[in-house]
Amino acid sequence: MDVLASKEIPRLSIDKIVSIFGKEDQDAYLPGLLIGERCSKGTKIENLSFVHPFSIDAFILVLCIDGTATISTNISDFTLQPRSLYINFPGQIMSLASVDNCRVKVVAVDLEFIRTMNLDIKPVAQKLLDLKYAQQMELSDSSFAESISLVDAIYYELINNGQDSVTNDILRCLLAALFLKIGRAIDANQSGKLVDQDAFNKNAGYFKEFMIILSQNFKKERSVGFYAEQMHLSPKYFTTLIKRASGQTAAEWINHYVILEAKNLLKYSTMNVQEIAYSLNFPNQSFFGKYFKHHTGMTPSEYKRL
């Protein structure tokens, strides 16, 4: 089946994207890892990757060197300027909305590659979770230069040294250093932004577990009781923990995930409203329409026409 002809938004691996679109001659590629540079002339974006929306099973890091670019992630837009860092997370929908004489470095690394390389990103995992709700940030001159140097080091290791006996060890160290560098940048940008950092840290483990379970089940389960049961907690205590950790209730997170997916499908997929309602486990189109309007102020059809 042609994944691009599917009604649902394609969820592709890095290898699948390369097999569909190919890669630039100057790209460094290893199955599960792609590093390259992309440029635009003026405002033309026809020949750039990710013009069409995809859900990508990879971390994609974009470092903006010159010009500007606007990247759409799910239903949010992020504008990159020189010294900006943007991160797309596995499973998110990404497309390029606009460019203006832009030059960027791109690193795409999928989860399977991270696992097979035994790359330990646990030290920055919670930092990345924090960043998931503010995915673009401006780096200091030194932090940006160091990040570019690490990306270039990974690139030249792939280009110049092939697959010898120490390649994996070198790549593991360089990628770990890059993720740690990002973690430091997140710390610098997030400082003071969380109202109750102590409460967040205390309950971060519960919140992270909830996010994992929610991402796997939100299309079928919208009950707070279901998620509390999965975490072996009473609904009341579960709701209290999530509220303390994130500032939002569990019900608000569930609704956020469902509405975000509904908006993505309405905006990007070719599914009709009834098909979307069934894909999100609503009993019928009418029930889905009332739910959607309650949370957005408009009907699914009205949103689809925007």
C-alpha atoms as one frame of an Amber mdcrd trajectory, in Angstrom:
protein
   0.000   0.000   0.000   1.246   3.497  -0.842   1.642   5.197   2.540   1.232
   8.613   0.938  -2.178   7.604  -0.419  -3.446   6.424   2.945  -6.317   8.343
   4.529  -4.538   8.454   7.863  -1.479  10.611   8.435   1.560   8.411   7.675
   3.793   7.465  10.608   7.187   6.878   9.094  10.627   5.859  10.226  13.747
   7.687   9.098  14.590   4.735   6.856  11.132   4.850   5.249  11.451   8.577
   4.567  14.830   7.985   2.928  13.387   5.141   0.839  10.525   7.373  -0.372
  12.320  10.674  -0.961  15.933   9.582  -1.173  18.658  11.639   0.449  20.859
  14.503  -0.600  24.330  13.616  -1.894  25.968  15.381   1.046  23.847  13.658
   3.706  25.432  11.269   6.200  23.163   8.260   6.643  23.198   5.128   8.737
  19.966   3.117   9.173  18.071   5.032  11.852  20.328   8.102  11.709  20.380
  10.926   9.165  22.454  14.108   9.341  22.484  16.827   6.738  22.186  20.469
   5.876  19.185  22.033   4.140  19.014  25.415   2.428  16.308  27.456   0.745
  16.595  30.192  -1.822  14.159  32.958  -1.038  10.803  31.616   0.089  10.564
  28.510  -2.102  10.017  25.285  -0.145   9.033  22.843  -2.892  12.302  20.921
  -2.819  12.763  20.754   0.934  11.980  17.716   3.075   8.926  17.622   5.347
   6.762  19.955   3.246   4.014  17.349   3.554   2.844  16.391   7.049   4.157
  13.146   8.537   4.203  11.572  11.942   7.848  10.642  12.391   9.188   7.907
  14.684  12.316   9.859  15.516  13.837  12.752  17.356  14.519  15.478  14.812
  16.866  18.264  15.877  17.004  21.388  13.712  19.666  24.035  14.298  19.029
  27.241  12.343  22.206  28.889  11.013  20.826  31.596   8.701  17.452  33.015
   7.683  14.113  31.956   9.127  11.810  28.963   8.892   8.406  28.150  10.339
   7.792  24.521  11.281   4.300  23.238  12.060   4.162  20.587  14.768   0.708
  19.110  15.270  -1.301  22.361  15.339   1.411  24.707  16.658   3.848  26.800
  14.620   7.457  27.429  15.656   9.581  30.086  13.945  13.312  29.443  13.796
  15.862  32.222  13.549  19.671  32.109  13.657  20.865  30.260  16.807  17.445
  28.602  17.272  17.069  24.959  18.223  13.891  23.050  17.373  13.092  19.488
  18.502  10.423  17.255  17.001   9.491  14.299  19.204   8.696  10.735  18.067
   5.056  10.466  17.014   4.493  14.179  16.463   3.328  15.522  13.112   5.833
  17.810  11.452   5.730  19.850   8.271   7.567  22.860   6.921   5.224  25.868
   6.664   7.506  28.628   5.321  11.122  29.599   4.779  13.102  32.736   4.023
  16.673  32.188   2.803  17.082  29.548   5.472  20.033  27.258   6.214  19.741
  24.589   8.893  21.583  21.562  10.240  19.273  18.566  10.731  19.839  15.484
  12.901  17.218  12.722  12.763  17.660   9.724  15.055  14.952   7.125  15.617
  14.128   5.253  18.792  15.288   1.877  17.491  18.694   3.354  16.668  18.920
   4.746  20.215  18.070   1.306  21.602  20.473  -0.651  19.389  23.279   1.798
  20.163  22.582   1.425  23.910  22.488   5.205  24.016  21.557   6.342  27.519
  19.418   9.488  27.321  17.820   8.993  30.744  19.737  11.959  32.224  17.858
  14.288  29.852  14.631  12.300  29.399  12.658  14.371  31.912  14.172  17.561
  30.518  12.948  16.552  27.058   9.499  15.917  28.520   9.545  19.437  29.954
  10.557  20.812  26.560   7.790  18.956  24.743   5.497  21.885  25.400   8.001
  24.545  24.244   9.997  22.853  21.509  11.849  25.818  20.053  14.361  27.934
  21.910  17.201  30.340  21.267  20.683  29.181  22.254  23.562  31.318  23.454
  26.413  31.904  21.007  28.644  29.396  22.791  25.935  26.738  23.206  24.949
  27.023  19.544  28.574  26.805  18.361  29.219  23.754  20.558  26.046  22.041
  19.304  27.016  22.657  15.687  30.497  21.276  16.394  29.029  18.072  17.841
  26.699  17.640  14.871  29.634  18.155  12.496  31.713  15.629  14.453  28.964
  13.013  14.112  28.640  13.847  10.420  32.364  13.487   9.698  32.582  10.259
  11.683  29.914   8.779   9.413  31.351  10.225   6.201  35.057   9.600   6.740
  35.370   6.463   8.832  32.678   4.083   7.622  31.760   1.191   9.859  34.940
   0.077  11.603  35.262  -1.538  15.026  35.040   1.698  17.017  32.423   3.618
  14.992  29.519   2.691  17.271  31.444   3.655  20.401  32.385   7.036  18.941
  28.840   7.700  17.713  27.428   6.713  21.105  29.699   9.195  22.867  29.052
  12.016  20.410  25.264  11.551  20.408  25.207  11.314  24.199  27.195  14.558
  24.364  24.730  16.225  21.986  21.718  15.167  24.069  23.453  16.315  27.257
  24.228  19.640  25.608  20.536  19.980  24.779  19.684  19.141  28.379  21.927
  21.960  29.569  20.254  24.361  27.128  16.822  23.306  28.394  17.934  24.015
  31.961  19.060  27.489  30.945  15.808  28.225  29.127  13.432  26.656  31.638
  14.964  28.253  34.735  12.201  29.792  36.815   9.405  28.870  34.402   7.847
  26.135  36.521   5.759  27.590  39.336   6.346  24.701  41.738   9.564  22.945
  40.721   9.785  20.866  43.924   6.271  19.508  43.495   6.939  18.794  39.828
  10.132  16.878  40.567   8.499  14.888  43.373   5.712  13.677  41.104   7.603
  13.619  37.802   7.785   9.830  37.770   4.005   9.487  38.018   3.473  12.158
  35.408   5.934  10.553  32.977   4.270   7.143  33.430   0.865   8.724  32.838
   2.115  10.398  29.631   3.362   7.057  28.313   0.119   5.230  29.123  -1.964
   8.113  27.766  -0.064   8.273  24.465  -0.736   4.556  23.976  -4.429   4.538
  24.936  -6.055   7.953  24.396  -7.703   6.900  21.132  -9.679   4.238  22.996
  -9.874   5.354  26.631 -10.982   8.771  27.930 -11.827   7.781  31.514  -9.688
   9.076  34.389 -10.554   5.860  36.235  -8.931   3.751  33.507  -5.590   5.552
  33.818  -5.709   5.558  37.624  -6.274   1.803  37.535  -3.367   1.295  35.130
  -1.125   3.101  37.633  -2.627   1.256  40.643  -3.835   4.498  42.238  -7.229
   5.733  43.378  -8.761   8.229  40.908  -8.691  11.007  43.525  -5.027  10.503
  44.478  -4.045  10.010  40.836  -5.709  13.300  39.847  -3.980  15.111  42.721
  -0.536  13.829  41.704  -0.951  14.810  38.057  -2.242  18.254  39.009   0.724
  18.856  41.306   3.234  17.663  38.700   1.896  19.484  35.658  -0.545  22.173
  36.735  -3.341  20.425  34.829  -5.724  17.667  35.837  -5.611  14.189  34.344
  -8.950  14.854  32.618  -7.518  17.984  31.009  -4.538  16.015  29.695  -6.807
  13.307  28.298  -8.999  15.879  26.562  -5.909  17.683  25.284  -4.588  14.514
  23.610  -7.965  13.591  22.089  -8.670  17.095  20.759  -5.127  17.465  19.417
  -5.431  14.185  17.513  -8.879  15.173  16.247  -7.548  18.518  15.000  -4.591
  16.813  13.314  -6.878  14.367  11.524  -9.315  17.113  10.506  -6.516  19.325
   9.218  -4.118  16.836   7.646  -5.876  13.541   6.865  -8.445  12.732   4.181
 -10.738  11.000   6.678 -14.266  12.401   6.936 -15.784  13.430  10.270 -17.566
  10.120  10.769 -14.373   8.140  10.137 -12.469  10.331  12.582 -15.191   9.853
  15.214 -14.928   6.083  14.920 -11.110   6.141  14.876 -11.207   7.965  18.240
 -13.720   5.463  19.662 -16.735   7.762  19.835 -20.065   5.910  19.553 -21.220
   8.107  16.676 -20.499  11.300  14.771 -22.994  13.324  16.796 -21.350  12.472
  20.123 -17.934  13.342  18.698 -19.275  16.638  17.335 -20.651  17.690  20.729
 -17.401  16.716  22.471 -15.307  18.621  19.935 -17.472  21.746  20.077 -17.476
  21.715  23.889 -13.672  21.839  23.936 -13.004  24.066  20.905 -16.097  26.237
  20.455 -16.659  25.012  16.898 -17.923  21.909  15.148 -15.522  19.478  13.458
 -16.796  20.579  10.055 -16.184  24.234  10.883 -12.634  23.454  12.006 -11.994
  21.332   8.909 -12.915  24.310   6.671 -10.425  26.669   8.350
